[in-house]
Amino acid sequence: MSDFRQKALDYHSKPVPGKISVELTKPAESVGDLALAYSPGVAEPVKEIAANPDAVYQYTAKGNMVAVISNGTAILGLGNLGPMASKPVMEGKALLFKRFAGLDAIDIEVRHRTTEEFITTVANIADTFGGINLEDIKAPECFEIEQELIKRCRIPVFHDDQHGTAIVTAAGMLNALEIQGKNIHDVTIVCMGAGAAAVACMELLIKCGAQRERIYMLDRKGVIHTRRDDLTPHKQFFANNTDKRTLEDVMEDADVFVGVSGPDVLPPETLKLMAPNPVVFACSNPDPEIRPDLAHAARDDLIMATGRSDYPNQVNNVLCFPFIFRGALDVRASTINDEMKVAAVEAIRSIAKEPVSEAVLKASGVDSLTFGREYIIPKPMDPRLCQRVAKTVAQAAIDTGVARIETLPKGYME
């Protein structure tokens, strides 16, 4: 057993099992405290909420609580291992919500026979929470699940594997293209992978200015093109009218490669086919589509990002999802719309262009960070992320009419 594996197991099991617990926010030391906390005092907020349902935000923890929900069908890169095997990951998401955005999160693992059964289960418990973070649900079911829950729930529902990945990818991509002297409107993009993250990444890049006809998406059978008859509805949106069929075909003079597929699928000789000053996001975890050392040996003009923390430019969902929920819950948003996602993209990318504090450098284990090829996206420990992203997302919710609160409180996130 490796040292790291044992450390990971010890971390999760000692001194008590798991990573989260429940804490009290009110005193419960005396008979008087208990009379207020439960019977008879609890009857008063019950009556207030019955008379005015929105009072639930004033008298309960709903407005600061997120449900992290999975069925365990696509756990990390490990596959369909079931609901209980997903529990450590869901507890981990809850830890991140608390650590980075001060949000209380509860993990919920659902066992079900059909997609509709999962949707109904989640919809029936949704009002307990201020928001729902869906996690580790395989495609294509994840698309139907999220869309149906958005329709049925009155709170934000956000599939982080789709939209969290897309938001961080878009922020880093726009900065990388700026550094490389390229405009997203003009670039040719190759996307290796056609699952939930791939589809969401490409859709958001299109909202940021990319041209759909200049995107080539590949699945296990090669290029997704209009003459294939085996495409799911989500793949059909990216079916390109082209005679190109292989990765090598589409990589010729491509400006951008986005990998959300699997390890070692991009050979160095194929990377050499790309246009000058390419951008490569190899985000498969734990092993990227091409290792950075191989990529840089093949091209000295590229910008490289991965999903790993031990290389520069980590595409990490923690840069956005805690703060998107923070902003959405603070204005009691009913959904997380495209305008809120794009606002998050712009907030994240702007931070990377600003000076980095000594505290962030120390927490990140580096001596310096300056906007450029080795630093296109902020580090997770940067406190400006919560301040900037939450505020921008909250304002976008207000501006687009999906917030129940009409103006941000004075001094919010300052």
C-alpha positions in Angstrom: 0.0 0.0 0.0 1.5 3.3 -1.0 2.1 6.1 1.5 -0.4 8.4 -0.1 -3.1 5.7 -0.2 -2.7 5.0 3.5 -2.7 8.8 4.2 -6.0 9.1 2.3 -7.6 6.2 4.1 -6.4 7.5 7.5 -7.7 11.0 6.7 -11.1 9.7 6.0 -11.3 7.3 9.0 -9.5 9.1 11.9 -10.1 10.4 14.5 -13.8 9.8 13.5 -15.1 8.4 10.2 -16.0 10.9 7.5 -15.4 14.5 6.7 -18.5 16.4 7.9 -20.7 16.7 11.0 -23.6 18.8 12.3 -23.0 21.7 14.6 -25.4 23.8 16.7 -25.9 27.4 16.0 -28.0 28.2 19.1 -27.5 27.6 22.8 -29.0 24.4 24.2 -27.7 24.4 27.7 -30.7 25.0 29.8 -34.4 24.1 30.1 -35.2 27.6 28.8 -33.0 27.1 25.8 -34.7 23.8 25.0 -38.1 25.5 25.4 -37.1 27.9 22.7 -35.4 25.4 20.5 -38.2 22.9 20.5 -41.6 22.7 22.3 -43.3 25.1 22.9 -41.1 27.9 21.3 -40.7 26.2 17.9 -44.4 26.7 17.3 -43.9 30.4 16.8 -41.7 30.2 13.6 -43.9 27.3 12.4 -46.9 29.6 12.4 -44.9 32.4 10.8 -43.8 30.1 7.9 -47.3 28.7 7.5 -48.6 32.3 7.0 -45.7 33.4 4.8 -43.7 30.5 3.2 -40.7 32.9 2.4 -40.2 33.3 6.2 -38.6 29.9 6.1 -35.4 31.8 5.0 -35.6 33.9 8.2 -36.3 31.2 10.7 -34.4 28.1 9.4 -31.1 27.2 7.8 -32.6 26.6 4.4 -31.0 29.7 2.8 -27.5 28.5 3.7 -27.9 24.8 2.9 -27.0 22.8 -0.2 -27.9 19.2 -1.0 -25.0 17.3 -2.7 -26.8 14.5 -4.5 -25.5 11.5 -6.5 -26.5 8.0 -7.7 -22.9 6.9 -8.0 -23.1 6.1 -11.7 -20.0 8.1 -12.8 -17.7 8.5 -9.7 -14.7 10.6 -10.6 -12.9 8.6 -13.3 -13.8 5.3 -11.6 -17.1 4.6 -13.2 -20.4 3.2 -12.0 -19.6 2.0 -8.4 -23.0 2.7 -6.8 -24.4 5.2 -4.4 -22.5 4.2 -1.2 -19.1 4.3 -3.0 -19.9 7.9 -4.0 -20.4 9.0 -0.4 -16.8 10.0 0.3 -16.9 12.2 -2.8 -20.2 13.8 -1.8 -18.8 14.5 1.7 -15.8 16.0 0.0 -18.0 18.4 -2.0 -19.8 19.3 1.3 -16.4 20.0 2.8 -15.5 22.3 -0.1 -18.8 24.2 0.2 -18.1 24.9 3.8 -14.4 25.6 3.5 -14.6 28.0 0.6 -18.1 29.6 0.8 -19.3 29.0 4.3 -22.3 27.0 3.0 -23.7 24.0 4.9 -24.0 21.0 2.7 -25.5 17.6 3.2 -24.7 14.6 1.0 -27.5 12.5 -0.2 -27.0 9.2 -2.1 -30.0 7.9 -4.0 -30.7 4.3 -4.9 -33.3 4.0 -7.8 -34.4 1.7 -10.6 -35.3 4.4 -13.2 -34.3 7.9 -14.0 -37.8 9.1 -13.3 -37.6 7.6 -9.8 -34.4 9.5 -9.1 -35.9 12.7 -10.4 -39.1 12.2 -8.3 -37.1 11.5 -5.1 -35.0 14.6 -5.5 -37.9 16.8 -6.5 -39.8 15.7 -3.4 -37.1 16.7 -1.0 -35.9 19.8 -2.8 -37.7 22.4 -0.7 -35.7 21.4 2.3 -32.6 23.1 0.8 -31.6 26.4 -0.7 -29.9 24.7 -3.7 -29.1 21.3 -5.2 -25.6 20.2 -6.5 -25.9 17.1 -8.7 -22.7 15.1 -8.9 -21.2 12.0 -10.5 -24.2 11.0 -12.6 -23.4 9.4 -15.9 -24.4 10.7 -19.4 -26.8 10.9 -21.0 -29.1 10.4 -18.0 -27.5 13.4 -16.3 -28.9 15.8 -19.0 -32.5 14.6 -18.5 -32.2 14.6 -14.7 -30.9 18.1 -14.5 -33.4 19.5 -17.0 -36.4 17.9 -15.3 -35.3 18.9 -11.8 -34.8 22.5 -13.0 -38.4 22.4 -14.2 -39.8 20.9 -11.0 -37.8 22.7 -8.4 -38.1 26.3 -7.1 -34.4 26.4 -6.1 -31.2 26.3 -8.1 -30.2 22.9 -9.5 -26.6 22.7 -10.8 -24.8 19.6 -12.2 -21.3 20.5 -11.4 -19.6 17.9 -13.6 -21.2 19.8 -16.5 -21.4 23.4 -15.7 -18.6 23.8 -13.1 -16.1 22.2 -15.4 -17.4 24.4 -18.3 -17.2 27.6 -16.3 -13.6 27.1 -15.2 -12.6 25.8 -18.6 -14.1 28.9 -20.3 -12.4 31.3 -17.9 -9.0 29.6 -18.5 -9.5 29.3 -22.2 -10.4 32.9 -22.8 -7.3 34.0 -20.9 -5.1 31.5 -22.7 -6.3 32.6 -26.1 -5.7 36.3 -25.1 -2.1 35.4 -24.2 -1.7 33.5 -27.4 -3.0 36.5 -29.4 -6.1 34.7 -30.6 -9.8 35.5 -30.6 -12.4 32.9 -29.6 -14.5 33.9 -32.6 -11.8 32.7 -35.0 -10.4 29.6 -33.5 -10.8 25.9 -34.5 -11.5 23.7 -31.4 -11.1 20.0 -31.1 -13.0 18.4 -28.2 -11.9 14.9 -27.3 -14.9 13.4 -25.4 -18.6 13.7 -25.8 -20.0 13.2 -22.3 -21.6 15.7 -19.9 -18.5 17.8 -19.3 -17.6 17.9 -23.0 -21.0 19.0 -24.1 -21.3 21.7 -21.4 -17.8 23.0 -22.1 -18.5 23.5 -25.8 -21.9 25.0 -25.2 -20.5 27.6 -22.8 -17.6 28.4 -25.1 -20.2 29.0 -27.8 -22.0 31.4 -25.5 -18.6 33.1 -25.0 -18.2 33.5 -28.8 -16.9 30.3 -30.3 -18.4 29.2 -33.6 -20.2 25.9 -33.5 -19.2 25.0 -37.0 -15.5 25.3 -36.0 -15.9 22.8 -33.2 -14.9 19.1 -33.9 -16.1 16.7 -31.2 -14.9 13.1 -31.0 -16.3 10.1 -29.1 -15.0 6.5 -29.1 -16.0 6.1 -32.7 -14.1 9.2 -34.0 -15.4 12.5 -35.3 -19.0 13.3 -34.7 -20.4 14.1 -38.1 -23.7 14.6 -39.8 -23.7 11.2 -41.6 -23.5 9.1 -38.5 -26.8 7.5 -37.4 -25.8 6.5 -33.9 -25.8 9.9 -32.2 -27.7 10.9 -29.0 -29.6 14.2 -29.1 -26.8 16.0 -27.3 -24.1 14.7 -29.7 -26.3 15.7 -32.7 -25.9 19.3 -31.7 -22.2 18.9 -32.5 -22.4 16.8 -35.6 -20.1 18.6 -38.1 -20.7 18.5 -41.8 -17.2 17.3 -42.6 -15.3 14.5 -44.3 -12.8 14.5 -41.5 -13.0 11.3 -39.5 -10.0 10.9 -37.2 -8.2 12.9 -34.5 -5.3 13.5 -36.8 -7.7 14.9 -39.4 -9.2 17.5 -37.1 -6.0 18.4 -35.3 -4.4 19.7 -38.5 -4.1 23.5 -37.9 -6.5 23.4 -34.9 -6.0 26.2 -32.4 -7.4 24.5 -29.3 -7.6 21.0 -27.9 -9.9 20.2 -25.0 -9.7 16.8 -23.5 -12.4 15.4 -21.2 -12.0 11.8 -22.2 -9.2 9.5 -20.9 -5.5 9.2 -20.4 -2.8 9.3 -23.1 -5.1 9.7 -26.1 -3.2 12.6 -27.6 0.1 11.5 -29.1 2.9 14.1 -29.3 3.1 13.7 -33.0 -0.6 14.6 -33.3 0.0 17.7 -31.1 2.6 18.8 -33.6 -0.1 19.1 -36.3 -1.8 22.0 -34.5 -1.6 25.6 -35.6 1.1 27.9 -34.1 0.6 29.0 -30.5 -2.0 26.3 -29.6 -3.9 25.9 -26.3 -4.2 22.4 -24.8 -6.5 21.6 -22.0 -5.9 17.9 -21.1 -8.4 17.5 -18.2 -8.7 13.8 -17.7 -8.0 12.8 -14.1 -5.8 11.5 -12.7 -3.9 11.0 -15.9 -4.3 13.6 -18.7 -4.8 13.1 -22.4 -1.1 14.0 -22.8 1.4 14.5 -20.0 2.7 18.1 -19.8 6.3 17.0 -20.1 5.6 15.3 -23.4 3.4 18.2 -24.6 6.1 20.8 -23.9 8.8 18.6 -25.5 6.7 18.5 -28.7 5.7 22.2 -28.7 7.5 25.1 -27.1 4.7 27.5 -28.1 1.7 26.0 -26.4 -0.3 26.9 -23.2 -1.1 23.8 -21.3 -3.7 23.1 -18.6 -4.7 19.9 -16.8 -7.0 18.8 -14.0 -4.1 18.1 -11.7 -2.8 20.3 -8.8 0.8 19.3 -9.4 1.0 21.1 -12.7 0.4 24.8 -13.5 -3.0 25.9 -14.7 -5.3 23.4 -12.9 -8.8 23.4 -14.2 -10.5 22.8 -10.8 -14.3 23.1 -10.3 -13.7 24.5 -6.8 -12.9 27.8 -8.4 -16.5 28.3 -9.1 -19.2 26.0 -7.7 -19.0 27.1 -4.0 -19.2 30.8 -5.0 -21.9 30.4 -7.6 -24.1 28.8 -5.0 -23.1 31.4 -2.4 -24.3 34.2 -4.7 -27.4 32.3 -5.9 -28.5 31.5 -2.3 -27.8 35.0 -1.0 -30.4 36.5 -3.4 -32.7 33.4 -3.2 -32.4 32.7 -6.9 -34.8 30.2 -8.4 -32.3 28.9 -10.9 -28.7 29.3 -12.2 -29.1 30.6 -15.7 -26.6 31.2 -18.6 -26.1 34.9 -17.6 -25.0 33.8 -14.2 -22.6 31.3 -15.6 -21.0 33.8 -18.0 -20.8 36.3 -15.2 -18.8 33.7 -13.2 -16.5 33.1 -16.2 -15.7 36.8 -16.4 -15.2 37.2 -12.7 -12.8 34.2 -12.5 -10.7 35.2 -15.5 -10.3 38.8 -14.3 -8.7 37.7 -11.0 -5.9 35.9 -12.8 -4.8 39.2 -14.3 -4.3 40.9 -10.9 -1.4 40.8 -8.4 -1.5 37.8 -6.1 -1.1 38.2 -2.3 1.7 36.6 -0.3 -0.9 34.6 1.6 -2.2 33.0 -1.6 1.4 32.3 -2.8 2.2 30.6 0.5 -1.0 28.5 0.5 -0.3 27.5 -3.1 3.3 26.5 -2.5 4.8 28.8 -5.1 7.1 31.9 -5.0 5.4 34.0 -7.6 2.4 34.1 -9.9 2.1 36.4 -12.9 -0.5 36.4 -15.6 1.0 34.4 -18.5 1.4 30.9 -19.9 2.0 29.4 -16.5 -0.8 31.2 -14.8 -4.0 31.6 -16.7 -6.5 30.9 -13.9 -6.6 31.7 -10.2 -5.5 29.4 -7.4 -8.3 27.8 -5.3 -7.1 29.4 -2.1 -7.6 33.0 -3.5 -10.2 34.7 -1.2 -11.1 37.1 -4.1 -12.9 34.2 -5.7 -15.7 34.2 -3.1 -15.9 37.9 -3.0 -15.9 38.5 -6.8 -17.7 35.4 -8.1 -20.5 35.4 -5.5 -21.2 39.1 -6.0 -21.2 38.9 -9.8 -23.4 35.9 -9.9 -25.8 37.4 -7.3 -26.1 40.6 -9.4 -26.6 38.7 -12.6 -29.5 36.8 -10.9 -31.1 40.1 -9.9 -30.5 41.6 -13.4 -32.2 38.6 -15.1 -35.2 38.4 -12.8 -34.5 35.1 -11.2 -33.8 36.4 -7.7 -36.3 36.9 -4.9 -34.2 39.7 -3.5 -34.3 42.8 -5.6 -31.0 44.5 -4.5 -27.8 43.4 -3.0 -27.3 44.3 0.7 -25.1 47.3 1.2 -21.5 46.2 1.6 -22.2 42.7 0.3 -19.0 40.7 -0.2 -16.8 43.8 0.4 
